[in-house]
């Protein structure tokens, strides 16, 4: 992957002077080379993480990268919104209608002979319970996918709202220490921080077997905002996990952090819990 990136860089330098000509085909080829270079950087970074080396390629600034990163974040959220609409109008509606139909059949069963009614009603009750469980799962997925109204709640308020729902849904105790001040971050940065917090809590629910989680969102001096998600679960071997399928959640969080220019760190030891930390530069002149 590194050799490919170096080769792309050589082609990019060769095309750079020619791209200033009036030849539209040459300029288009140069733009594609720059996009390919950005993609190669991201792939190399991801490969380094999955191999457990933690070595990320050098990140070069520039308008092209910022535009690409913003488009990636926007496309992720647009896809989530599309899924919310599709699931709400599809499976959720079908399950709700099925429960309504079963309730109707339950009422109609009163007209049946007693021996028939006694055999039918337990089956209807069992199916209703299964459908209601499935509907609750679908509604929980919709809630997780739906973007929070950060402009109204603020980042701290959105985190607290999600944490309350998370506690009631999974029965885990979540301790919050949240700085309520305006962050000064742009909306995409706040949304990325929120999604990382959300993914961290979901990983805790799926894998950690924890009883308590601590969420901290605070200003660390004048320079940084910091998010910490700490659980008292079973922990894991980070290098081994990075080579397995369960690393997808870690990779997703890391990619989101990189796309907003934030530092991302995971500390975990088997039997001693896990801490996810995100560090994001605070805008100058902010609170």
PAZAPA-4460 file (N, C-alpha, C; in steps of 0.05 Angstrom, whole numbers, plus 32768, in hexadecimal, padded with zeros to 4 digits):
% residues 287
    n_x    n_y    n_z   ca_x   ca_y   ca_z    c_x    c_y    c_z   seq   type   mol
   8011   7FE8   8000   8000   8000   8000   8011   8019   8000     1      X     A
   8027   8018   8010   8039   802F   8011   8046   8034   7FF5     2      X     A
   804E   801E   7FE7   805A   8021   7FCD   8046   802D   7FB9     3      X     A
   802D   8024   7FBB   8018   8030   7FAA   8015   804E   7FAF     4      X     A
   8015   8055   7FC8   8012   8072   7FCF   802A   8082   7FC4     5      X     A
   8042   8076   7FC6   805A   8084   7FBC   8059   8087   7F9D     6      X     A
   804F   8072   7F90   804D   8073   7F73   8038   8088   7F6A     7      X     A
   8022   808A   7F78   800E   809E   7F73   801A   80BA   7F76     8      X     A
   802A   80BD   7F8B   8037   80D7   7F90   8049   80DF   7F79     9      X     A
   8058   80CB   7F6E   806A   80D1   7F57   805A   80DA   7F3F    10      X     A
   8044   80CB   7F39   8033   80D3   7F23   8027   80EF   7F27    11      X     A
   801F   80F4   7F40   8013   810E   7F46   8027   8125   7F40    12      X     A
   8040   8122   7F48   8054   8137   7F43   8058   813A   7F25    13      X     A
   8058   8123   7F17   805D   8125   7EFA   8046   8133   7EEC    14      X     A
   802E   8130   7EF6   8017   813D   7EE9   8013   8159   7EF2    15      X     A
   8020   8161   7F09   8019   817B   7F15   801E   8192   7F02    16      X     A
   8036   8192   7EF4   803C   81A8   7EE2   8029   81A7   7EC9    17      X     A
   8024   818F   7EC0   8013   818D   7EA8   7FF6   8195   7EAE    18      X     A
   7FEE   8192   7EC8   7FD2   8198   7ECE   7FCC   81B6   7ECB    19      X     A
   7FE1   81C7   7ECA   7FDC   81E3   7EC7   7FD6   81EB   7EAA    20      X     A
   7FD7   81D8   7E98   7FD1   81DD   7E7C   7FB3   81DF   7E78    21      X     A
   7FAB   81E5   7E60   7F8E   81E7   7E59   7F82   81CC   7E52    22      X     A
   7F91   81B7   7E54   7F88   819D   7E4C   7F75   8192   7E63    23      X     A
   7F5B   8191   7E5E   7F48   8189   7E72   7F4D   816C   7E7B    24      X     A
   7F54   815A   7E68   7F58   813E   7E6E   7F70   813C   7E82    25      X     A
   7F85   814B   7E7E   7F9C   814A   7E90   7F94   8154   7EAC    26      X     A
   7F85   816A   7EAD   7F7C   8175   7EC7   7F6A   8161   7ED5    27      X     A
   7F59   8153   7EC7   7F47   8140   7ED3   7F57   8128   7EDE    28      X     A
   7F6C   811F   7ECF   7F7D   8109   7ED8   7F8C   8111   7EF1    29      X     A
   7F95   812A   7EF2   7FA3   8133   7F0A   7F91   8133   7F23    30      X     A
   7F78   813D   7F1F   7F65   813D   7F35   7F60   8120   7F3F    31      X     A
   7F5E   810D   7F2D   7F59   80F1   7F35   7F71   80E6   7F44    32      X     A
   7F89   80EE   7F3B   7FA1   80E5   7F49   7FA1   80EF   7F66    33      X     A
   7F99   8108   7F6A   7F98   8113   7F85   7F84   8104   7F96    34      X     A
   7F6D   80FE   7F8A   7F59   80EF   7F99   7F63   80D3   7FA0    35      X     A
   7F71   80C6   7F8D   7F7C   80AC   7F92   7F91   80AC   7FA8    36      X     A
   7FA1   80C2   7FA9   7FB4   80C5   7FBE   7FA7   80C6   7FDA    37      X     A
   7F91   80D5   7FDC   7F83   80D7   7FF5   7F77   80BC   7FFE    38      X     A
   7F6C   80AD   7FEA   7F61   8093   7FF0   7F78   8080   7FF9    39      X     A
   7F8F   8081   7FEC   7FA5   8070   7FF4   7FAF   8076   8010    40      X     A
   7FAF   8090   8017   7FB7   8097   8033   7FA4   808B   8047    41      X     A
   7F89   808C   8042   7F76   8081   8054   7F79   8062   8057    42      X     A
   7F7D   8055   8040   7F80   8038   8040   7F99   8030   8050    43      X     A
   7FAF   803E   804C   7FC8   8038   805A   7FC4   803C   8078    44      X     A
   7FB6   8052   807F   7FB1   8057   809C   7FA1   8040   80A8    45      X     A
   7F8C   8038   809A   7F7B   8022   80A4   7F8A   8008   80A7    46      X     A
   7F9B   8002   8093   7FAA   7FEA   8094   7FBD   7FEA   80AB    47      X     A
   7FCA   8000   80B1   7FDC   8003   80C7   7FCE   7FFD   80E1    48      X     A
   7FB6   8008   80E4   7FA6   8003   80FC   7F9F   7FE5   80FF    49      X     A
   7F95   7FD9   80EA   7F8C   7FBD   80EB   7FA3   7FAB   80F1    50      X     A
   7FBB   7FB2   80E9   7FD3   7FA1   80EF   7FDE   7FA6   810B    51      X     A
   7FD2   7FB9   8119   7FDA   7FBE   8134   7FF2   7FD0   8137    52      X     A
   7FFC   7FDB   8121   8014   7FEB   8123   800F   8007   812D    53      X     A
   7FF6   8011   8128   7FEF   802C   8131   7FFE   8042   8123    54      X     A
   800B   803B   810D   801A   804F   80FE   8009   805A   80E8    55      X     A
   8003   8074   80E9   7FF2   8081   80D5   8004   8090   80C2    56      X     A
   7FFE   8091   80A8   800D   80A0   8095   800B   80BE   809B    57      X     A
   801F   80CD   8092   801F   80E9   8096   8006   80F6   8089    58      X     A
   7FF8   8107   8097   7FE0   8114   808D   7FE7   812F   8082    59      X     A
   7FE0   8133   8069   7FE6   814D   805C   7FCD   815E   805C    60      X     A
   7FD0   8177   8063   7FB9   8189   8063   7FB2   8191   8047    61      X     A
   7F9D   81A2   8046   7F96   81AC   802B   7F78   81AC   8027    62      X     A
   7F6F   81BC   8015   7F52   81BE   8010   7F46   81A4   8006    63      X     A
   7F56   8196   7FF5   7F4B   817D   7FEA   7F44   8169   8000    64      X     A
   7F56   8166   8013   7F51   8153   8029   7F39   815B   8039    65      X     A
   7F37   8175   8040   7F21   817F   8050   7F07   817A   8042    66      X     A
   7F06   817F   8028   7EEE   817B   8018   7EE6   815E   8018    67      X     A
   7EFA   814C   8013   7EF5   8130   8012   7EEB   8126   802D    68      X     A
   7EF8   812E   8043   7EF0   8125   805E   7ED3   812E   8064    69      X     A
   7ECD   8147   805D   7EB2   8150   8063   7E9D   8140   8053    70      X     A
   7EA4   813A   803A   7E91   812B   8029   7E8D   810F   8034    71      X     A
   7EA2   8103   803F   7EA0   80E8   804B   7E8D   80E8   8062    72      X     A
   7E91   80FC   8074   7E80   80FE   808C   7E63   8103   8084    73      X     A
   7E5F   8115   8070   7E44   811B   8067   7E36   8103   805B    74      X     A
   7E46   80F4   804C   7E3A   80DC   803F   7E33   80C7   8053    75      X     A
   7E43   80C4   8069   7E3C   80B1   807E   7E22   80B8   808B    76      X     A
   7E1E   80D2   8091   7E05   80DA   809E   7DEE   80D9   808B    77      X     A
   7DF2   80DF   8072   7DDC   80DC   805E   7DD3   80BF   805C    78      X     A
   7DE6   80AD   805D   7DDF   8090   805B   7DCF   8088   8074    79      X     A
   7DD7   8092   808B   7DC8   808C   80A4   7DAB   8096   80A2    80      X     A
   7DA8   80AF   8098   7D8D   80BA   8096   7D7C   80AA   8082    81      X     A
   7D89   80A0   806C   7D7A   8090   8059   7D71   8076   8066    82      X     A
   7D83   8069   8076   7D7C   8051   8084   7D66   8055   8098    83      X     A
   7D66   806C   80A6   7D51   8072   80B9   7D36   8072   80AB    84      X     A
   7D35   8080   8094   7D1B   8082   8085   7D13   8066   807B    85      X     A
   7D26   8057   8070   7D1F   803C   8065   7D15   8029   807B    86      X     A
   7D23   8029   8092   7D1C   8017   80A7   7D01   801F   80B4    87      X     A
   7CFD   8039   80B7   7CE4   8043   80C3   7CCC   803D   80B1    88      X     A
   7CD0   8041   8097   7CB9   803D   8085   7CB6   8020   807D    89      X     A
   7CCB   800F   8082   7CCA   7FF3   807A   7CC6   7FE1   8092    90      X     A
   7CDC   7FD5   809D   7CD9   7FC1   80B2   7CC9   7FCB   80CA    91      X     A
   7CCE   7FE3   80D3   7CC0   7FED   80EB   7CA2   7FEE   80E6    92      X     A
   7C9A   7FF8   80CF   7C7D   7FFA   80C9   7C71   7FDE   80C6    93      X     A
   7C7F   7FCC   80B9   7C75   7FB0   80B6   7C70   7FA3   80D1    94      X     A
   7C84   7FA6   80E3   7C81   7F9A   80FE   7C6A   7FA6   810D    95      X     A
   7C67   7FC1   810C   7C51   7FCE   811A   7C36   7FC4   810F    96      X     A
   7C34   7FC2   80F4   7C1B   7FB8   80E9   7C15   7F9B   80F0    97      X     A
   7C2B   7F8B   80F2   7C27   7F6F   80FA   7C1D   7F6C   8116    98      X     A
   7C27   7F7D   8128   7C1D   7F7D   8144   7BFF   7F85   8145    99      X     A
   7BF8   7F99   8135   7BDC   7FA2   8134   7BCA   7F8B   812A   100      X     A
   7BD4   7F7D   8115   7BC4   7F67   810A   7BC1   7F50   811E   101      X     A
   7BD6   7F4A   812D   7BD4   7F35   8141   7BC1   7F3D   8158   102      X     A
   7BC1   7F56   815F   7BAE   7F5F   8174   7B91   7F5C   816A   103      X     A
   7B8D   7F61   8150   7B73   7F5E   8144   7B6B   7F40   8145   104      X     A
   7B7E   7F2F   813D   7B78   7F12   813E   7B72   7F09   815A   105      X     A
   7B80   7F14   816D   7B7C   7F0D   8189   7B5F   7F13   8192   106      X     A
   7B56   7F2B   8189   7B3A   7F32   8190   7B26   7F20   8181   107      X     A
   7B2C   7F1A   8168   7B1A   7F09   8159   7B19   7EEC   8164   108      X     A
   7B2F   7EE4   8170   7B30   7EC8   817B   7B1B   7EC4   8191   109      X     A
   7B11   7ED9   819D   7AFC   7ED7   81B1   7AE3   7EC9   81A6   110      X     A
   7ADF   7ECB   818C   7AC7   7EBF   8180   7ACA   7EA2   817A   111      X     A
   7AE2   7E97   817D   7AE8   7E7B   8176   7ADF   7E69   818D   112      X     A
   7ADB   7E50   8187   7AD5   7E3D   819D   7AEB   7E3C   81B1   113      X     A
   7AE5   7E36   81CB   7AF9   7E37   81E0   7B12   7E26   81DB   114      X     A
   7B0E   7E0E   81D0   7B25   7DFD   81CC   7B38   7E08   81B6   115      X     A
   7B2C   7E14   81A1   7B3D   7E21   818D   7B4A   7E3A   8198   116      X     A
   7B3B   7E4A   81A7   7B46   7E63   81B2   7B5E   7E5D   81C5   117      X     A
   7B5C   7E48   81D5   7B71   7E42   81E8   7B8B   7E3A   81DA   118      X     A
   7B89   7E2E   81C2   7BA2   7E27   81B4   7BAD   7E3E   81A4   119      X     A
   7B9C   7E51   819B   7BA4   7E66   818A   7BB0   7E7E   8199   120      X     A
   7BA4   7E85   81B0   7BAC   7E9E   81BD   7BC9   7E9D   81C7   121      X     A
   7BD3   7E87   81D2   7BF0   7E87   81DA   7C03   7E8C   81C2   122      X     A
   7BFC   7E81   81AB   7C0C   7E85   8193   7C0C   7EA3   818B   123      X     A
   7BF4   7EAF   818C   7BF2   7ECC   8185   7C03   7EDC   8198   124      X     A
   7C00   7ED6   81B2   7C10   7EE5   81C6   7C2E   7EE2   81C2   125      X     A
   7C36   7ECA   81BB   7C53   7EC6   81B7   7C5D   7ED6   819F   126      X     A
   7C4D   7ED6   8189   7C55   7EE5   8171   7C55   7F03   8177   127      X     A
   7C42   7F0C   8186   7C41   7F29   818D   7C5A   7F31   819C   128      X     A
   7C62   7F20   81AF   7C7A   7F26   81BF   7C93   7F26   81AD   129      X     A
   7C95   7F14   819B   7CAC   7F13   8189   7CAD   7F2C   8177   130      X     A
   7C96   7F33   816C   7C94   7F4B   815B   7C9B   7F65   816A   131      X     A
   7C91   7F66   8183   7C96   7F7E   8193   7CB4   7F81   819A   132      X     A
   7CC1   7F6A   81A0   7CDE   7F6A   81A5   7CED   7F73   818C   133      X     A
   7CE5   7F69   8175   7CF2   7F71   815C   7CED   7F8E   8156   134      X     A
   7CD5   7F98   815B   7CCF   7FB4   8156   7CE0   7FC6   8168   135      X     A
   7CE3   7FBE   8181   7CF4   7FCE   8193   7D11   7FCF   8189   136      X     A
   7D1A   7FB8   817F   7D36   7FB8   8174   7D39   7FCA   815C   137      X     A
   7D25   7FCA   814B   7D25   7FDB   8133   7D24   7FF8   813B   138      X     A
   7D13   7FFF   814E   7D11   801B   8158   7D2B   8024   8165   139      X     A
   7D38   8012   8173   7D52   8018   817F   7D67   801E   8169   140      X     A
   7D66   800E   8154   7D79   8013   813E   7D73   802E   8131   141      X     A
   7D5A   8035   812D   7D52   804F   8122   7D5D   8065   8133   142      X     A
   7D59   8062   814E   7D63   8076   8161   7D81   807A   815E   143      X     A
   7D90   8064   815C   7DAD   8066   8159   7DB5   8073   813F   144      X     A
   7DA6   806E   812A   7DAE   8079   8110   7DA6   8096   810D   145      X     A
   7D90   809E   811A   7D87   80BA   8116   7D9B   80CD   8121   146      X     A
   7DA3   80E1   8112   7DB7   80F5   811C   7DAA   8107   8132   147      X     A
   7DB9   810D   8147   7DAE   811F   815C   7DAC   813B   8152   148      X     A
   7D9A   814B   815F   7D97   8167   8158   7DAC   8176   8168   149      X     A
   7DC5   8176   8160   7DDA   8182   816F   7DD7   81A0   8171   150      X     A
   7DCB   81AD   815D   7DC7   81CA   815D   7DB4   81D2   8174   151      X     A
   7DA2   81C0   817B   7D8F   81C7   8190   7D99   81BD   81AC   152      X     A
   7DA4   81A5   81AD   7DAC   8199   81C6   7DC8   81A1   81CF   153      X     A
   7DD9   81A7   81BB   7DF5   81A9   81C1   7E01   818E   81C3   154      X     A
   7E1C   818B   81C1   7E28   8171   81C1   7E24   8163   81DC   155      X     A
   7E28   8172   81F2   7E25   8165   820C   7E08   815C   8210   156      X     A
   7DF5   816C   8208   7DD9   8165   820A   7DD2   814C   81FA   157      X     A
   7DDD   814A   81E2   7DD7   8133   81D0   7DE3   811A   81DC   158      X     A
   7DFC   811C   81E8   7E08   8105   81F5   7DF7   80FC   820C   159      X     A
   7DEE   810F   821D   7DDE   8108   8234   7DC3   80FA   822C   160      X     A
   7DB7   8105   8217   7D9E   80F9   820E   7DA2   80DC   8205   161      X     A
   7DB7   80D7   81F6   7DBD   80BC   81EC   7DC4   80AA   8204   162      X     A
   7DD3   80B4   8217   7DDB   80A4   822E   7DC2   809B   823E   163      X     A
   7DAF   80AD   8241   7D96   80A5   8250   7D88   808F   8242   164      X     A
   7D86   8090   8227   7D79   807B   8218   7D89   8061   821A   165      X     A
   7DA3   8063   8218   7DB5   804C   821A   7DB2   803E   8234   166      X     A
   7DB1   804D   824A   7DAE   8041   8265   7D94   8031   8267   167      X     A
   7D7E   803E   825E   7D64   8030   8260   7D62   8018   824E   168      X     A
   7D70   8019   8237   7D6F   8003   8224   7D80   7FEB   822D   169      X     A
   7D98   7FF0   8237   7DAB   7FDA   823D   7DAF   7FD5   825B   170      X     A
   7DA7   7FE7   826C   7DAA   7FE3   8288   7DC6   7FE8   8293   171      X     A
   7DD7   7FF4   8283   7DF2   7FFB   828C   7DF1   8016   829A   172      X     A
   7E01   801A   82AF   7E03   8033   82BC   7E18   8044   82AD   173      X     A
   7E0F   805D   82A6   7E21   806F   8298   7E25   8088   82A8   174      X     A
   7E3D   808E   82B0   7E44   80A6   82BF   7E4E   80BB   82AB   175      X     A
   7E42   80D3   82AC   7E49   80E8   8299   7E56   8100   82A7   176      X     A
   7E6B   8109   829A   7E78   8123   82A2   7E7B   8133   8289   177      X     A
   7E68   8145   8284   7E66   8153   826A   7E68   8171   826E   178      X     A
   7E7A   817C   825E   7E7D   819A   825D   7E67   81A5   824B   179      X     A
   7E56   81B6   8256   7E3E   81C0   8248   7E44   81D8   8237   180      X     A
   7E5D   81E2   8237   7E62   81FA   8228   7E61   81F6   820A   181      X     A
   7E5D   820C   81FB   7E5F   820B   81DE   7E7B   8202   81D6   182      X     A
   7E7D   81EF   81C3   7E97   81E4   81BC   7EA6   81F5   81A9   183      X     A
   7E98   8204   8198   7EA6   8212   8182   7EAD   8201   816B   184      X     A
   7EA7   81E7   816D   7EAD   81D4   8157   7E98   81D7   8141   185      X     A
   7E9F   81CF   8129   7E8A   81D0   8114   7E78   81B8   8116   186      X     A
   7E60   81B9   810A   7E4C   81A4   810E   7E56   8188   8107   187      X     A
   7E66   8185   80F2   7E70   816B   80EA   7E83   8160   80FF   188      X     A
   7E93   8171   810C   7EA4   8167   8121   7E94   815E   8139   189      X     A
   7E80   816D   8141   7E70   8165   8158   7E61   814B   8152   190      X     A
   7E57   8148   813A   7E49   8130   8132   7E5C   8118   8133   191      X     A
   7E75   811B   8129   7E88   8105   812A   7E8F   80FD   8146   192      X     A
   7E92   8110   8158   7E97   810A   8175   7E80   80FA   8180   193      X     A
   7E67   8103   817A   7E4F   80F5   8184   7E4F   80D9   8179   194      X     A
   7E54   80D4   8160   7E54   80B9   8154   7E69   80A8   8161   195      X     A
   7E80   80B3   8167   7E95   80A3   8174   7E8C   809A   8190   196      X     A
   7E80   80AD   819F   7E75   80A6   81B9   7E60   8090   81B7   197      X     A
   7E4F   8092   81A3   7E3A   807F   819E   7E45   8063   8198   198      X     A
   7E59   8062   8186   7E65   8049   817E   7E74   803D   8196   199      X     A
   7E81   804D   81A6   7E8F   8043   81BE   7E7C   8036   81D1   200      X     A
   7E65   8043   81D6   7E51   8037   81E8   7E45   801D   81DC   201      X     A
   7E41   801C   81C2   7E37   8004   81B6   7E4B   7FED   81B8   202      X     A
   7E65   7FF3   81B5   7E79   7FDF   81B8   7E7A   7FD4   81D5   203      X     A
   7E76   7FE7   81E8   7E75   7FDE   8204   7E5E   7FCB   8208   204      X     A
   7E47   7FD2   81FD   7E2F   7FC0   8200   7E34   7FA5   81F4   205      X     A
   7E40   7FA4   81DC   7E43   7F8B   81CD   7E59   7F79   81D9   206      X     A
   7E6F   7F85   81E2   7E87   7F75   81E7   7E92   7F77   8204   207      X     A
   7E8C   7F8C   8212   7E9C   7F91   822B   7E92   7F83   8243   208      X     A
   7E78   7F7B   8244   7E6C   7F70   825C   7E71   7F82   8274   209      X     A
   7E6D   7F9C   8270   7E72   7FAF   8285   7E5A   7FB4   8295   210      X     A
   7E5E   7FC0   82AD   7E47   7FC9   82BE   7E45   7FE7   82BF   211      X     A
   7E5C   7FF5   82BA   7E5C   8012   82BC   7E6D   801E   82A5   212      X     A
   7E63   8034   829A   7E72   8043   8286   7E74   8060   828F   213      X     A
   7E8B   806C   8289   7E8E   8088   828F   7E93   8098   8275   214      X     A
   7E83   80AD   8271   7E86   80BE   8259   7E8F   80D9   8263   215      X     A
   7EA6   80E3   8258   7EB0   80FD   825F   7EB3   810D   8245   216      X     A
   7EA9   8125   8246   7EAD   8139   8230   7EB5   8153   823D   217      X     A
   7ECE   815B   8239   7ED8   8171   8247   7EED   8181   8237   218      X     A
   7EF1   819A   823F   7F06   81AA   8233   7F1F   81A5   8243   219      X     A
   7F34   819D   8235   7F4E   8197   8241   7F61   81AF   823C   220      X     A
   7F60   81C3   824E   7F6F   81DB   8249   7F64   81EB   8232   221      X     A
   7F74   81FE   8228   7F69   820F   8212   7F6A   8201   81F7   222      X     A
   7F78   81EB   81F5   7F7F   81E1   81DA   7F6D   81CA   81D0   223      X     A
   7F60   81BB   81E1   7F53   81A2   81D8   7F38   819E   81E6   224      X     A
   7F27   8190   81D6   7F0F   8183   81E2   7F16   8165   81E2   225      X     A
   7F0D   8158   81F8   7F13   813C   81FC   7EFA   812C   8202   226      X     A
   7EF6   8116   81F4   7EE1   8102   81FA   7EEE   80E9   8205   227      X     A
   7EE4   80DF   821B   7EEE   80C6   8226   7ED6   80B4   822C   228      X     A
   7ED8   809B   8223   7EC3   8087   8229   7ED1   806F   8236   229      X     A
   7ECB   806B   8250   7ED9   8057   825F   7EC5   8043   826B   230      X     A
   7ECB   8029   8268   7EB9   8014   8273   7EC9   8002   8286   231      X     A
   7EBB   7FF4   8298   7EC8   7FE2   82AB   7EC4   7FC5   82A2   232      X     A
   7EC4   7FC1   8287   7EBF   7FA6   827C   7ED7   7F94   827B   233      X     A
   7ED5   7F80   826B   7EEA   7F6B   826A   7F03   7F74   825B   234      X     A
   7F02   7F8A   824C   7F19   7F92   823D   7F20   7F7F   8227   235      X     A
   7F36   7F84   8218   7F3E   7F73   8202   7F5B   7F79   81FA   236      X     A
   7F66   7F67   81EB   7F81   7F6B   81DF   7F7D   7F7C   81C6   237      X     A
   7F88   7F94   81C6   7F83   7FA6   81AF   7F8E   7F9C   8195   238      X     A
   7FA7   7F91   8196   7FB3   7F88   817D   7FA4   7F70   8172   239      X     A
   7F9C   7F5D   8183   7F8D   7F46   8179   7F72   7F4F   816E   240      X     A
   7F64   7F61   817C   7F4A   7F6A   8173   7F4C   7F78   8159   241      X     A
   7F62   7F87   8154   7F65   7F96   813B   7F66   7F83   8123   242      X     A
   7F6E   7F6A   8128   7F70   7F57   8111   7F57   7F47   810E   243      X     A
   7F43   7F4B   811F   7F2A   7F3C   811D   7F13   7F4E   8113   244      X     A
   7EFD   7F42   810E   7EE6   7F50   8103   7EDB   7F65   8116   245      X     A
   7EDE   7F61   8130   7ED3   7F74   8144   7EE1   7F8F   8143   246      X     A
   7EF8   7F90   8134   7F07   7FA9   8132   7EF8   7FBE   8121   247      X     A
   7EE2   7FB6   8113   7ED4   7FC8   8102   7ECA   7FE0   8111   248      X     A
   7EC0   7FDC   812A   7EB7   7FF2   813A   7ECD   8005   8141   249      X     A
   7EE4   7FFA   8149   7EFC   800B   814F   7F05   801A   8137   250      X     A
   7F06   800D   8120   7F0E   801A   8107   7EFB   8031   8100   251      X     A
   7EE1   802C   8103   7ECD   8040   80FD   7ED2   8059   810E   252      X     A
   7ED6   8055   8128   7EDB   806C   8139   7EF4   807B   8132   253      X     A
   7F09   806C   812C   7F23   8078   8125   7F21   8088   810B   254      X     A
   7F12   807D   80F8   7F0F   808B   80DE   7F00   80A5   80E2   255      X     A
   7EEB   80A4   80F2   7EDB   80BD   80F8   7EED   80D2   8105   256      X     A
   7EFD   80C9   8118   7F0F   80DC   8126   7F22   80E9   8112   257      X     A
   7F2E   80D8   8101   7F41   80E3   80ED   7F34   80F6   80DA   258      X     A
   7F1B   80F1   80D2   7F0E   8102   80BF   7F08   811E   80CA   259      X     A
   7F08   8121   80E4   7F04   813C   80F0   7F1E   8147   80FC   260      X     A
   7F34   813A   80F6   7F4E   8143   8100   7F52   813E   811E   261      X     A
   7F45   812A   8129   7F47   8124   8146   7F5A   810D   814A   262      X     A
   7F66   810D   8162   7F76   80F6   816B   7F64   80E1   8177   263      X     A
   7F6B   80C7   8172   7F5B   80B1   817C   7F6D   809D   8189   264      X     A
   7F64   8094   81A1   7F75   8081   81B0   7F63   806D   81BF   265      X     A
   7F6A   8053   81BE   7F5C   803F   81CD   7F70   8031   81E0   266      X     A
   7F69   8030   81F9   7F79   8022   820D   7F68   800C   821A   267      X     A
   7F72   7FF4   8219   7F63   7FDD   8224   7F76   7FC7   822C   268      X     A
   7F70   7FBA   8242   7F7F   7FA3   824C   7F6A   7F8E   8254   269      X     A
   7F6F   7F75   824D   7F5C   7F60   8255   7F57   7F61   8273   270      X     A
   7F3D   7F62   827B   7F36   7F62   8297   7F36   7F7D   82A4   271      X     A
   7F3E   7F93   8295   7F40   7FAD   82A1   7F31   7FC3   8292   272      X     A
   7F1E   7FBC   8282   7F0E   7FD0   8275   7F1B   7FDD   825D   273      X     A
   7F0D   7FF1   8252   7F15   7FFE   8239   7F10   801C   823C   274      X     A
   7F22   802C   8231   7F1E   8049   822F   7F23   8052   8212   275      X     A
   7F0F   8060   8207   7F11   806C   81ED   7F14   808A   81F1   276      X     A
   7F28   8096   81E4   7F2E   80B3   81E8   7F2F   80C0   81CD   277      X     A
   7F22   80D7   81CA   7F23   80E7   81B2   7F2C   8103   81BB   278      X     A
   7F40   810E   81AD   7F4A   8129   81B3   7F48   813A   819A   279      X     A
   7F3A   8150   819D   7F34   8162   8186   7F3C   817E   818D   280      X     A
   7F4B   818A   817A   7F55   81A6   817F   7F3D   81B9   8182   281      X     A
   7F3E   81C9   8197   7F29   81DD   819B   7F2E   81F5   8189   282      X     A
   7F19   8200   817D   7F1C   8218   816D   7F28   822F   817D   283      X     A
   7F39   823F   8170   7F44   8256   817E   7F2E   826A   8183   284      X     A
   7F30   8275   819B   7F1C   828A   81A3   7F02   827E   81AD   285      X     A
   7F01   8263   81B0   7EE9   8256   81BA   7EE7   8258   81D8   286      X     A
   7ED2   824C   81E3   7ECE   824D   8200   7EE3   823F   8210   287      X     A
***
